[in-house]
Amino acid sequence: MADDQNTSQQEQPGMSTASYRGFEIIETATGCMFEFGEKQYKFTDFGEATACIDFIYVDAARRVLAS
């Protein structure tokens, strides 16, 4: 599962992007955000964003196992 973790990071002036479990997280001076479906989710820090992504993975696994 090492490939699912933070695999790339690019620095840009004022913001950076990181890949986590296939999601691109954008970090700015005011927080982080990522898109899932047609929605944007905003968080105060990178840890909150990755925790939400982990929850999405667990929820998806539960749905697959329940079907």
PDB file of N, CA, C, O and CB in Angstrom:
ATOM      1  N   MET A   1       0.796  -1.205   0.000  1.00  0.00           N
ATOM      2  CA  MET A   1       0.000   0.000   0.000  1.00  0.00           C
ATOM      3  C   MET A   1       0.837   1.267   0.000  1.00  0.00           C
ATOM      4  O   MET A   1       0.287   2.366   0.067  1.00  0.00           O
ATOM      5  CB  MET A   1      -0.905   0.000   1.175  1.00  0.00           C
ATOM      6  N   ALA A   2       2.129   1.139  -0.072  1.00  0.00           N
ATOM      7  CA  ALA A   2       2.987   2.312  -0.075  1.00  0.00           C
ATOM      8  C   ALA A   2       2.652   3.237  -1.236  1.00  0.00           C
ATOM      9  O   ALA A   2       2.791   4.453  -1.107  1.00  0.00           O
ATOM     10  CB  ALA A   2       4.447   1.896  -0.141  1.00  0.00           C
ATOM     11  N   ASP A   3       2.217   2.697  -2.354  1.00  0.00           N
ATOM     12  CA  ASP A   3       1.869   3.526  -3.499  1.00  0.00           C
ATOM     13  C   ASP A   3       0.644   4.376  -3.235  1.00  0.00           C
ATOM     14  O   ASP A   3       0.446   5.393  -3.899  1.00  0.00           O
ATOM     15  CB  ASP A   3       1.639   2.667  -4.710  1.00  0.00           C
ATOM     16  N   ASP A   4      -0.194   3.975  -2.265  1.00  0.00           N
ATOM     17  CA  ASP A   4      -1.411   4.720  -1.964  1.00  0.00           C
ATOM     18  C   ASP A   4      -1.135   5.955  -1.116  1.00  0.00           C
ATOM     19  O   ASP A   4      -1.996   6.829  -1.019  1.00  0.00           O
ATOM     20  CB  ASP A   4      -2.402   3.825  -1.256  1.00  0.00           C
ATOM     21  N   GLN A   5       0.006   6.050  -0.517  1.00  0.00           N
ATOM     22  CA  GLN A   5       0.311   7.157   0.376  1.00  0.00           C
ATOM     23  C   GLN A   5       0.771   8.367  -0.424  1.00  0.00           C
ATOM     24  O   GLN A   5       0.544   8.435  -1.632  1.00  0.00           O
ATOM     25  CB  GLN A   5       1.381   6.750   1.397  1.00  0.00           C
ATOM     26  N   ASN A   6       1.403   9.304   0.228  1.00  0.00           N
ATOM     27  CA  ASN A   6       1.873  10.520  -0.434  1.00  0.00           C
ATOM     28  C   ASN A   6       2.930  10.142  -1.460  1.00  0.00           C
ATOM     29  O   ASN A   6       4.054   9.793  -1.097  1.00  0.00           O
ATOM     30  CB  ASN A   6       2.442  11.541   0.597  1.00  0.00           C
ATOM     31  N   THR A   7       2.581  10.209  -2.723  1.00  0.00           N
ATOM     32  CA  THR A   7       3.490   9.733  -3.760  1.00  0.00           C
ATOM     33  C   THR A   7       4.149  10.856  -4.542  1.00  0.00           C
ATOM     34  O   THR A   7       5.201  10.645  -5.146  1.00  0.00           O
ATOM     35  CB  THR A   7       2.755   8.841  -4.703  1.00  0.00           C
ATOM     36  N   SER A   8       3.566  12.027  -4.545  1.00  0.00           N
ATOM     37  CA  SER A   8       4.199  13.113  -5.280  1.00  0.00           C
ATOM     38  C   SER A   8       3.844  14.442  -4.643  1.00  0.00           C
ATOM     39  O   SER A   8       2.795  14.601  -4.019  1.00  0.00           O
ATOM     40  CB  SER A   8       3.778  13.094  -6.758  1.00  0.00           C
ATOM     41  N   GLN A   9       4.732  15.372  -4.815  1.00  0.00           N
ATOM     42  CA  GLN A   9       4.485  16.695  -4.286  1.00  0.00           C
ATOM     43  C   GLN A   9       5.160  17.709  -5.193  1.00  0.00           C
ATOM     44  O   GLN A   9       6.326  17.550  -5.554  1.00  0.00           O
ATOM     45  CB  GLN A   9       4.992  16.822  -2.830  1.00  0.00           C
ATOM     46  N   GLN A  10       4.419  18.762  -5.566  1.00  0.00           N
ATOM     47  CA  GLN A  10       4.939  19.799  -6.430  1.00  0.00           C
ATOM     48  C   GLN A  10       4.810  21.126  -5.702  1.00  0.00           C
ATOM     49  O   GLN A  10       3.757  21.428  -5.139  1.00  0.00           O
ATOM     50  CB  GLN A  10       4.196  19.826  -7.796  1.00  0.00           C
ATOM     51  N   GLU A  11       5.861  21.910  -5.709  1.00  0.00           N
ATOM     52  CA  GLU A  11       5.833  23.217  -5.075  1.00  0.00           C
ATOM     53  C   GLU A  11       5.476  24.290  -6.088  1.00  0.00           C
ATOM     54  O   GLU A  11       6.029  24.308  -7.188  1.00  0.00           O
ATOM     55  CB  GLU A  11       7.179  23.528  -4.420  1.00  0.00           C
ATOM     56  N   GLN A  12       4.569  25.176  -5.738  1.00  0.00           N
ATOM     57  CA  GLN A  12       4.209  26.325  -6.547  1.00  0.00           C
ATOM     58  C   GLN A  12       4.174  27.515  -5.606  1.00  0.00           C
ATOM     59  O   GLN A  12       3.966  27.339  -4.406  1.00  0.00           O
ATOM     60  CB  GLN A  12       2.833  26.120  -7.290  1.00  0.00           C
ATOM     61  N   PRO A  13       4.370  28.718  -6.118  1.00  0.00           N
ATOM     62  CA  PRO A  13       4.329  29.887  -5.238  1.00  0.00           C
ATOM     63  C   PRO A  13       2.985  29.990  -4.517  1.00  0.00           C
ATOM     64  O   PRO A  13       1.937  30.070  -5.159  1.00  0.00           O
ATOM     65  CB  PRO A  13       4.593  31.166  -6.041  1.00  0.00           C
ATOM     66  N   GLY A  14       3.016  29.988  -3.193  1.00  0.00           N
ATOM     67  CA  GLY A  14       1.803  30.150  -2.404  1.00  0.00           C
ATOM     68  C   GLY A  14       0.986  28.900  -2.197  1.00  0.00           C
ATOM     69  O   GLY A  14       0.075  28.910  -1.369  1.00  0.00           O
ATOM     70  N   MET A  15       1.265  27.815  -2.912  1.00  0.00           N
ATOM     71  CA  MET A  15       0.513  26.584  -2.707  1.00  0.00           C
ATOM     72  C   MET A  15       1.324  25.395  -3.185  1.00  0.00           C
ATOM     73  O   MET A  15       2.278  25.534  -3.950  1.00  0.00           O
ATOM     74  CB  MET A  15      -0.838  26.641  -3.435  1.00  0.00           C
ATOM     75  N   SER A  16       0.923  24.226  -2.719  1.00  0.00           N
ATOM     76  CA  SER A  16       1.554  22.990  -3.169  1.00  0.00           C
ATOM     77  C   SER A  16       0.475  21.937  -3.336  1.00  0.00           C
ATOM     78  O   SER A  16      -0.614  22.052  -2.773  1.00  0.00           O
ATOM     79  CB  SER A  16       2.652  22.514  -2.171  1.00  0.00           C
ATOM     80  N   THR A  17       0.778  20.930  -4.099  1.00  0.00           N
ATOM     81  CA  THR A  17      -0.159  19.832  -4.278  1.00  0.00           C
ATOM     82  C   THR A  17       0.522  18.542  -3.864  1.00  0.00           C
ATOM     83  O   THR A  17       1.732  18.378  -4.022  1.00  0.00           O
ATOM     84  CB  THR A  17      -0.661  19.750  -5.743  1.00  0.00           C
ATOM     85  N   ALA A  18      -0.274  17.635  -3.334  1.00  0.00           N
ATOM     86  CA  ALA A  18       0.227  16.330  -2.941  1.00  0.00           C
ATOM     87  C   ALA A  18      -0.799  15.287  -3.339  1.00  0.00           C
ATOM     88  O   ALA A  18      -2.001  15.549  -3.306  1.00  0.00           O
ATOM     89  CB  ALA A  18       0.525  16.271  -1.417  1.00  0.00           C
ATOM     90  N   SER A  19      -0.338  14.123  -3.710  1.00  0.00           N
ATOM     91  CA  SER A  19      -1.219  13.022  -4.058  1.00  0.00           C
ATOM     92  C   SER A  19      -1.327  12.084  -2.866  1.00  0.00           C
ATOM     93  O   SER A  19      -0.314  11.676  -2.298  1.00  0.00           O
ATOM     94  CB  SER A  19      -0.706  12.270  -5.313  1.00  0.00           C
ATOM     95  N   TYR A  20      -2.548  11.744  -2.491  1.00  0.00           N
ATOM     96  CA  TYR A  20      -2.789  10.821  -1.383  1.00  0.00           C
ATOM     97  C   TYR A  20      -3.913   9.876  -1.786  1.00  0.00           C
ATOM     98  O   TYR A  20      -5.046  10.309  -1.999  1.00  0.00           O
ATOM     99  CB  TYR A  20      -3.146  11.591  -0.063  1.00  0.00           C
ATOM    100  N   ARG A  21      -3.606   8.593  -1.892  1.00  0.00           N
ATOM    101  CA  ARG A  21      -4.580   7.568  -2.267  1.00  0.00           C
ATOM    102  C   ARG A  21      -5.347   7.921  -3.543  1.00  0.00           C
ATOM    103  O   ARG A  21      -6.535   7.623  -3.661  1.00  0.00           O
ATOM    104  CB  ARG A  21      -5.558   7.350  -1.131  1.00  0.00           C
ATOM    105  N   GLY A  22      -4.672   8.549  -4.482  1.00  0.00           N
ATOM    106  CA  GLY A  22      -5.291   8.884  -5.753  1.00  0.00           C
ATOM    107  C   GLY A  22      -6.002  10.226  -5.777  1.00  0.00           C
ATOM    108  O   GLY A  22      -6.469  10.654  -6.832  1.00  0.00           O
ATOM    109  N   PHE A  23      -6.091  10.889  -4.652  1.00  0.00           N
ATOM    110  CA  PHE A  23      -6.702  12.213  -4.581  1.00  0.00           C
ATOM    111  C   PHE A  23      -5.603  13.259  -4.624  1.00  0.00           C
ATOM    112  O   PHE A  23      -4.540  13.065  -4.035  1.00  0.00           O
ATOM    113  CB  PHE A  23      -7.567  12.370  -3.297  1.00  0.00           C
ATOM    114  N   GLU A  24      -5.845  14.363  -5.312  1.00  0.00           N
ATOM    115  CA  GLU A  24      -4.896  15.462  -5.324  1.00  0.00           C
ATOM    116  C   GLU A  24      -5.333  16.482  -4.280  1.00  0.00           C
ATOM    117  O   GLU A  24      -6.405  17.078  -4.385  1.00  0.00           O
ATOM    118  CB  GLU A  24      -4.796  16.110  -6.738  1.00  0.00           C
ATOM    119  N   ILE A  25      -4.494  16.673  -3.280  1.00  0.00           N
ATOM    120  CA  ILE A  25      -4.768  17.629  -2.211  1.00  0.00           C
ATOM    121  C   ILE A  25      -3.990  18.901  -2.508  1.00  0.00           C
ATOM    122  O   ILE A  25      -2.781  18.864  -2.736  1.00  0.00           O
ATOM    123  CB  ILE A  25      -4.387  17.047  -0.808  1.00  0.00           C
ATOM    124  N   ILE A  26      -4.689  20.017  -2.502  1.00  0.00           N
ATOM    125  CA  ILE A  26      -4.060  21.311  -2.741  1.00  0.00           C
ATOM    126  C   ILE A  26      -3.892  22.001  -1.392  1.00  0.00           C
ATOM    127  O   ILE A  26      -4.867  22.221  -0.674  1.00  0.00           O
ATOM    128  CB  ILE A  26      -4.907  22.190  -3.732  1.00  0.00           C
ATOM    129  N   GLU A  27      -2.652  22.340  -1.053  1.00  0.00           N
ATOM    130  CA  GLU A  27      -2.354  23.039   0.192  1.00  0.00           C
ATOM    131  C   GLU A  27      -2.086  24.510  -0.111  1.00  0.00           C
ATOM    132  O   GLU A  27      -1.287  24.833  -0.990  1.00  0.00           O
ATOM    133  CB  GLU A  27      -1.140  22.394   0.918  1.00  0.00           C
ATOM    134  N   THR A  28      -2.757  25.397   0.620  1.00  0.00           N
ATOM    135  CA  THR A  28      -2.532  26.831   0.488  1.00  0.00           C
ATOM    136  C   THR A  28      -2.197  27.389   1.871  1.00  0.00           C
ATOM    137  O   THR A  28      -2.134  26.647   2.851  1.00  0.00           O
ATOM    138  CB  THR A  28      -3.784  27.551  -0.127  1.00  0.00           C
ATOM    139  N   ALA A  29      -1.987  28.676   1.936  1.00  0.00           N
ATOM    140  CA  ALA A  29      -1.686  29.317   3.213  1.00  0.00           C
ATOM    141  C   ALA A  29      -2.858  29.231   4.184  1.00  0.00           C
ATOM    142  O   ALA A  29      -2.661  29.311   5.396  1.00  0.00           O
ATOM    143  CB  ALA A  29      -1.307  30.771   2.990  1.00  0.00           C
ATOM    144  N   THR A  30      -4.069  29.071   3.670  1.00  0.00           N
ATOM    145  CA  THR A  30      -5.252  29.049   4.537  1.00  0.00           C
ATOM    146  C   THR A  30      -5.785  27.658   4.816  1.00  0.00           C
ATOM    147  O   THR A  30      -6.721  27.524   5.603  1.00  0.00           O
ATOM    148  CB  THR A  30      -6.335  29.865   3.927  1.00  0.00           C
ATOM    149  N   GLY A  31      -5.229  26.604   4.202  1.00  0.00           N
ATOM    150  CA  GLY A  31      -5.711  25.253   4.461  1.00  0.00           C
ATOM    151  C   GLY A  31      -5.485  24.329   3.292  1.00  0.00           C
ATOM    152  O   GLY A  31      -4.601  24.552   2.465  1.00  0.00           O
ATOM    153  N   CYS A  32      -6.293  23.288   3.229  1.00  0.00           N
ATOM    154  CA  CYS A  32      -6.180  22.272   2.181  1.00  0.00           C
ATOM    155  C   CYS A  32      -7.548  22.003   1.589  1.00  0.00           C
ATOM    156  O   CYS A  32      -8.575  22.274   2.211  1.00  0.00           O
ATOM    157  CB  CYS A  32      -5.563  20.965   2.734  1.00  0.00           C
ATOM    158  N   MET A  33      -7.548  21.465   0.373  1.00  0.00           N
ATOM    159  CA  MET A  33      -8.807  21.048  -0.236  1.00  0.00           C
ATOM    160  C   MET A  33      -8.546  19.946  -1.239  1.00  0.00           C
ATOM    161  O   MET A  33      -7.442  19.810  -1.766  1.00  0.00           O
ATOM    162  CB  MET A  33      -9.514  22.235  -0.911  1.00  0.00           C
ATOM    163  N   PHE A  34      -9.595  19.147  -1.498  1.00  0.00           N
ATOM    164  CA  PHE A  34      -9.554  18.165  -2.570  1.00  0.00           C
ATOM    165  C   PHE A  34     -10.950  18.038  -3.137  1.00  0.00           C
ATOM    166  O   PHE A  34     -11.925  18.423  -2.491  1.00  0.00           O
ATOM    167  CB  PHE A  34      -9.020  16.791  -2.071  1.00  0.00           C
ATOM    168  N   GLU A  35     -11.050  17.504  -4.332  1.00  0.00           N
ATOM    169  CA  GLU A  35     -12.334  17.307  -4.982  1.00  0.00           C
ATOM    170  C   GLU A  35     -12.712  15.836  -4.948  1.00  0.00           C
ATOM    171  O   GLU A  35     -11.868  14.960  -5.137  1.00  0.00           O
ATOM    172  CB  GLU A  35     -12.299  17.821  -6.426  1.00  0.00           C
ATOM    173  N   PHE A  36     -13.979  15.578  -4.705  1.00  0.00           N
ATOM    174  CA  PHE A  36     -14.511  14.219  -4.730  1.00  0.00           C
ATOM    175  C   PHE A  36     -15.869  14.306  -5.397  1.00  0.00           C
ATOM    176  O   PHE A  36     -16.786  14.938  -4.874  1.00  0.00           O
ATOM    177  CB  PHE A  36     -14.609  13.586  -3.282  1.00  0.00           C
ATOM    178  N   GLY A  37     -15.995  13.677  -6.539  1.00  0.00           N
ATOM    179  CA  GLY A  37     -17.215  13.862  -7.321  1.00  0.00           C
ATOM    180  C   GLY A  37     -17.228  15.278  -7.854  1.00  0.00           C
ATOM    181  O   GLY A  37     -16.249  15.744  -8.437  1.00  0.00           O
ATOM    182  N   GLU A  38     -18.328  15.952  -7.653  1.00  0.00           N
ATOM    183  CA  GLU A  38     -18.431  17.334  -8.110  1.00  0.00           C
ATOM    184  C   GLU A  38     -18.287  18.332  -6.967  1.00  0.00           C
ATOM    185  O   GLU A  38     -18.542  19.523  -7.146  1.00  0.00           O
ATOM    186  CB  GLU A  38     -19.754  17.550  -8.812  1.00  0.00           C
ATOM    187  N   LYS A  39     -17.879  17.854  -5.794  1.00  0.00           N
ATOM    188  CA  LYS A  39     -17.767  18.730  -4.628  1.00  0.00           C
ATOM    189  C   LYS A  39     -16.316  18.975  -4.264  1.00  0.00           C
ATOM    190  O   LYS A  39     -15.440  18.150  -4.524  1.00  0.00           O
ATOM    191  CB  LYS A  39     -18.506  18.132  -3.437  1.00  0.00           C
ATOM    192  N   GLN A  40     -16.082  20.139  -3.651  1.00  0.00           N
ATOM    193  CA  GLN A  40     -14.770  20.468  -3.104  1.00  0.00           C
ATOM    194  C   GLN A  40     -14.874  20.422  -1.579  1.00  0.00           C
ATOM    195  O   GLN A  40     -15.794  20.987  -0.988  1.00  0.00           O
ATOM    196  CB  GLN A  40     -14.275  21.880  -3.602  1.00  0.00           C
ATOM    197  N   TYR A  41     -13.925  19.747  -0.963  1.00  0.00           N
ATOM    198  CA  TYR A  41     -13.881  19.640   0.490  1.00  0.00           C
ATOM    199  C   TYR A  41     -12.690  20.432   0.990  1.00  0.00           C
ATOM    200  O   TYR A  41     -11.569  20.242   0.518  1.00  0.00           O
ATOM    201  CB  TYR A  41     -13.798  18.154   0.951  1.00  0.00           C
ATOM    202  N   LYS A  42     -12.932  21.327   1.951  1.00  0.00           N
ATOM    203  CA  LYS A  42     -11.877  22.202   2.462  1.00  0.00           C
ATOM    204  C   LYS A  42     -11.610  21.879   3.931  1.00  0.00           C
ATOM    205  O   LYS A  42     -12.531  21.604   4.700  1.00  0.00           O
ATOM    206  CB  LYS A  42     -12.267  23.696   2.294  1.00  0.00           C
ATOM    207  N   PHE A  43     -10.329  21.918   4.301  1.00  0.00           N
ATOM    208  CA  PHE A  43      -9.895  21.589   5.657  1.00  0.00           C
ATOM    209  C   PHE A  43      -8.848  22.589   6.111  1.00  0.00           C
ATOM    210  O   PHE A  43      -8.255  23.301   5.300  1.00  0.00           O
ATOM    211  CB  PHE A  43      -9.336  20.149   5.729  1.00  0.00           C
ATOM    212  N   THR A  44      -8.629  22.633   7.419  1.00  0.00           N
ATOM    213  CA  THR A  44      -7.644  23.570   7.940  1.00  0.00           C
ATOM    214  C   THR A  44      -6.222  23.066   7.802  1.00  0.00           C
ATOM    215  O   THR A  44      -5.287  23.866   7.762  1.00  0.00           O
ATOM    216  CB  THR A  44      -7.931  23.862   9.377  1.00  0.00           C
ATOM    217  N   ASP A  45      -6.035  21.736   7.727  1.00  0.00           N
ATOM    218  CA  ASP A  45      -4.676  21.216   7.549  1.00  0.00           C
ATOM    219  C   ASP A  45      -4.675  19.903   6.773  1.00  0.00           C
ATOM    220  O   ASP A  45      -5.723  19.306   6.526  1.00  0.00           O
ATOM    221  CB  ASP A  45      -4.003  21.016   8.908  1.00  0.00           C
ATOM    222  N   PHE A  46      -3.485  19.474   6.399  1.00  0.00           N
ATOM    223  CA  PHE A  46      -3.299  18.286   5.584  1.00  0.00           C
ATOM    224  C   PHE A  46      -3.793  17.027   6.300  1.00  0.00           C
ATOM    225  O   PHE A  46      -4.370  16.140   5.672  1.00  0.00           O
ATOM    226  CB  PHE A  46      -1.832  18.135   5.211  1.00  0.00           C
ATOM    227  N   GLY A  47      -3.569  16.951   7.599  1.00  0.00           N
ATOM    228  CA  GLY A  47      -3.999  15.780   8.374  1.00  0.00           C
ATOM    229  C   GLY A  47      -5.502  15.567   8.327  1.00  0.00           C
ATOM    230  O   GLY A  47      -5.958  14.429   8.217  1.00  0.00           O
ATOM    231  N   GLU A  48      -6.279  16.636   8.407  1.00  0.00           N
ATOM    232  CA  GLU A  48      -7.735  16.518   8.319  1.00  0.00           C
ATOM    233  C   GLU A  48      -8.158  16.020   6.939  1.00  0.00           C
ATOM    234  O   GLU A  48      -9.067  15.199   6.826  1.00  0.00           O
ATOM    235  CB  GLU A  48      -8.404  17.870   8.622  1.00  0.00           C
ATOM    236  N   ALA A  49      -7.503  16.513   5.895  1.00  0.00           N
ATOM    237  CA  ALA A  49      -7.836  16.094   4.530  1.00  0.00           C
ATOM    238  C   ALA A  49      -7.555  14.613   4.336  1.00  0.00           C
ATOM    239  O   ALA A  49      -8.378  13.900   3.763  1.00  0.00           O
ATOM    240  CB  ALA A  49      -7.048  16.918   3.503  1.00  0.00           C
ATOM    241  N   THR A  50      -6.396  14.134   4.807  1.00  0.00           N
ATOM    242  CA  THR A  50      -6.059  12.720   4.640  1.00  0.00           C
ATOM    243  C   THR A  50      -6.969  11.836   5.481  1.00  0.00           C
ATOM    244  O   THR A  50      -7.297  10.726   5.062  1.00  0.00           O
ATOM    245  CB  THR A  50      -4.597  12.472   5.015  1.00  0.00           C
ATOM    246  N   ALA A  51      -7.386  12.299   6.653  1.00  0.00           N
ATOM    247  CA  ALA A  51      -8.321  11.527   7.473  1.00  0.00           C
ATOM    248  C   ALA A  51      -9.659  11.373   6.767  1.00  0.00           C
ATOM    249  O   ALA A  51     -10.268  10.305   6.831  1.00  0.00           O
ATOM    250  CB  ALA A  51      -8.520  12.196   8.838  1.00  0.00           C
ATOM    251  N   CYS A  52     -10.125  12.413   6.099  1.00  0.00           N
ATOM    252  CA  CYS A  52     -11.380  12.339   5.355  1.00  0.00           C
ATOM    253  C   CYS A  52     -11.255  11.364   4.190  1.00  0.00           C
ATOM    254  O   CYS A  52     -12.172  10.585   3.930  1.00  0.00           O
ATOM    255  CB  CYS A  52     -11.787  13.732   4.844  1.00  0.00           C
ATOM    256  N   ILE A  53     -10.137  11.402   3.496  1.00  0.00           N
ATOM    257  CA  ILE A  53      -9.915  10.471   2.387  1.00  0.00           C
ATOM    258  C   ILE A  53      -9.883   9.039   2.910  1.00  0.00           C
ATOM    259  O   ILE A  53     -10.446   8.141   2.283  1.00  0.00           O
ATOM    260  CB  ILE A  53      -8.598  10.805   1.642  1.00  0.00           C
ATOM    261  N   ASP A  54      -9.235   8.815   4.047  1.00  0.00           N
ATOM    262  CA  ASP A  54      -9.220   7.482   4.654  1.00  0.00           C
ATOM    263  C   ASP A  54     -10.643   7.023   4.969  1.00  0.00           C
ATOM    264  O   ASP A  54     -10.972   5.854   4.768  1.00  0.00           O
ATOM    265  CB  ASP A  54      -8.360   7.480   5.936  1.00  0.00           C
ATOM    266  N   PHE A  55     -11.484   7.925   5.460  1.00  0.00           N
ATOM    267  CA  PHE A  55     -12.881   7.589   5.745  1.00  0.00           C
ATOM    268  C   PHE A  55     -13.611   7.199   4.460  1.00  0.00           C
ATOM    269  O   PHE A  55     -14.397   6.251   4.463  1.00  0.00           O
ATOM    270  CB  PHE A  55     -13.596   8.777   6.427  1.00  0.00           C
ATOM    271  N   ILE A  56     -13.365   7.911   3.375  1.00  0.00           N
ATOM    272  CA  ILE A  56     -13.994   7.579   2.084  1.00  0.00           C
ATOM    273  C   ILE A  56     -13.622   6.163   1.678  1.00  0.00           C
ATOM    274  O   ILE A  56     -14.477   5.407   1.217  1.00  0.00           O
ATOM    275  CB  ILE A  56     -13.564   8.585   0.979  1.00  0.00           C
ATOM    276  N   TYR A  57     -12.352   5.792   1.844  1.00  0.00           N
ATOM    277  CA  TYR A  57     -11.900   4.438   1.504  1.00  0.00           C
ATOM    278  C   TYR A  57     -12.584   3.389   2.371  1.00  0.00           C
ATOM    279  O   TYR A  57     -13.034   2.367   1.854  1.00  0.00           O
ATOM    280  CB  TYR A  57     -10.382   4.329   1.659  1.00  0.00           C
ATOM    281  N   VAL A  58     -12.671   3.621   3.682  1.00  0.00           N
ATOM    282  CA  VAL A  58     -13.299   2.665   4.591  1.00  0.00           C
ATOM    283  C   VAL A  58     -14.779   2.517   4.274  1.00  0.00           C
ATOM    284  O   VAL A  58     -15.305   1.404   4.257  1.00  0.00           O
ATOM    285  CB  VAL A  58     -13.110   3.102   6.048  1.00  0.00           C
ATOM    286  N   ASP A  59     -15.451   3.634   4.023  1.00  0.00           N
ATOM    287  CA  ASP A  59     -16.877   3.593   3.691  1.00  0.00           C
ATOM    288  C   ASP A  59     -17.106   2.816   2.397  1.00  0.00           C
ATOM    289  O   ASP A  59     -18.043   2.023   2.308  1.00  0.00           O
ATOM    290  CB  ASP A  59     -17.445   5.020   3.561  1.00  0.00           C
ATOM    291  N   ALA A  60     -16.260   3.037   1.399  1.00  0.00           N
ATOM    292  CA  ALA A  60     -16.399   2.309   0.135  1.00  0.00           C
ATOM    293  C   ALA A  60     -16.184   0.807   0.342  1.00  0.00           C
ATOM    294  O   ALA A  60     -16.888  -0.010  -0.252  1.00  0.00           O
ATOM    295  CB  ALA A  60     -15.399   2.851  -0.909  1.00  0.00           C
ATOM    296  N   ALA A  61     -15.229   0.452   1.168  1.00  0.00           N
ATOM    297  CA  ALA A  61     -14.964  -0.961   1.453  1.00  0.00           C
ATOM    298  C   ALA A  61     -16.158  -1.603   2.151  1.00  0.00           C
ATOM    299  O   ALA A  61     -16.533  -2.729   1.824  1.00  0.00           O
ATOM    300  CB  ALA A  61     -13.700  -1.109   2.320  1.00  0.00           C
ATOM    301  N   ARG A  62     -16.750  -0.909   3.096  1.00  0.00           N
ATOM    302  CA  ARG A  62     -17.940  -1.427   3.794  1.00  0.00           C
ATOM    303  C   ARG A  62     -19.084  -1.674   2.815  1.00  0.00           C
ATOM    304  O   ARG A  62     -19.772  -2.692   2.896  1.00  0.00           O
ATOM    305  CB  ARG A  62     -18.394  -0.444   4.893  1.00  0.00           C
ATOM    306  N   ARG A  63     -19.278  -0.746   1.900  1.00  0.00           N
ATOM    307  CA  ARG A  63     -20.363  -0.888   0.915  1.00  0.00           C
ATOM    308  C   ARG A  63     -20.128  -2.078   0.007  1.00  0.00           C
ATOM    309  O   ARG A  63     -21.070  -2.796  -0.328  1.00  0.00           O
ATOM    310  CB  ARG A  63     -20.499   0.384   0.073  1.00  0.00           C
ATOM    311  N   VAL A  64     -18.877  -2.300  -0.398  1.00  0.00           N
ATOM    312  CA  VAL A  64     -18.546  -3.431  -1.258  1.00  0.00           C
ATOM    313  C   VAL A  64     -18.776  -4.735  -0.502  1.00  0.00           C
ATOM    314  O   VAL A  64     -19.361  -5.677  -1.037  1.00  0.00           O
ATOM    315  CB  VAL A  64     -17.081  -3.339  -1.752  1.00  0.00           C
ATOM    316  N   LEU A  65     -18.315  -4.783   0.739  1.00  0.00           N
ATOM    317  CA  LEU A  65     -18.483  -6.012   1.529  1.00  0.00           C
ATOM    318  C   LEU A  65     -19.946  -6.306   1.856  1.00  0.00           C
ATOM    319  O   LEU A  65     -20.334  -7.467   1.994  1.00  0.00           O
ATOM    320  CB  LEU A  65     -17.688  -5.911   2.821  1.00  0.00           C
ATOM    321  N   ALA A  66     -20.760  -5.251   1.980  1.00  0.00           N
ATOM    322  CA  ALA A  66     -22.173  -5.442   2.320  1.00  0.00           C
ATOM    323  C   ALA A  66     -22.995  -5.906   1.113  1.00  0.00           C
ATOM    324  O   ALA A  66     -24.091  -6.441   1.282  1.00  0.00           O
ATOM    325  CB  ALA A  66     -22.757  -4.143   2.876  1.00  0.00           C
ATOM    326  N   SER A  67     -22.481  -5.707  -0.083  1.00  0.00           N
ATOM    327  CA  SER A  67     -23.263  -6.067  -1.276  1.00  0.00           C
ATOM    328  C   SER A  67     -23.061  -7.513  -1.678  1.00  0.00           C
ATOM    329  O   SER A  67     -23.649  -7.969  -2.658  1.00  0.00           O
ATOM    330  CB  SER A  67     -22.897  -5.166  -2.438  1.00  0.00           C
TER     331      SER A  67
END
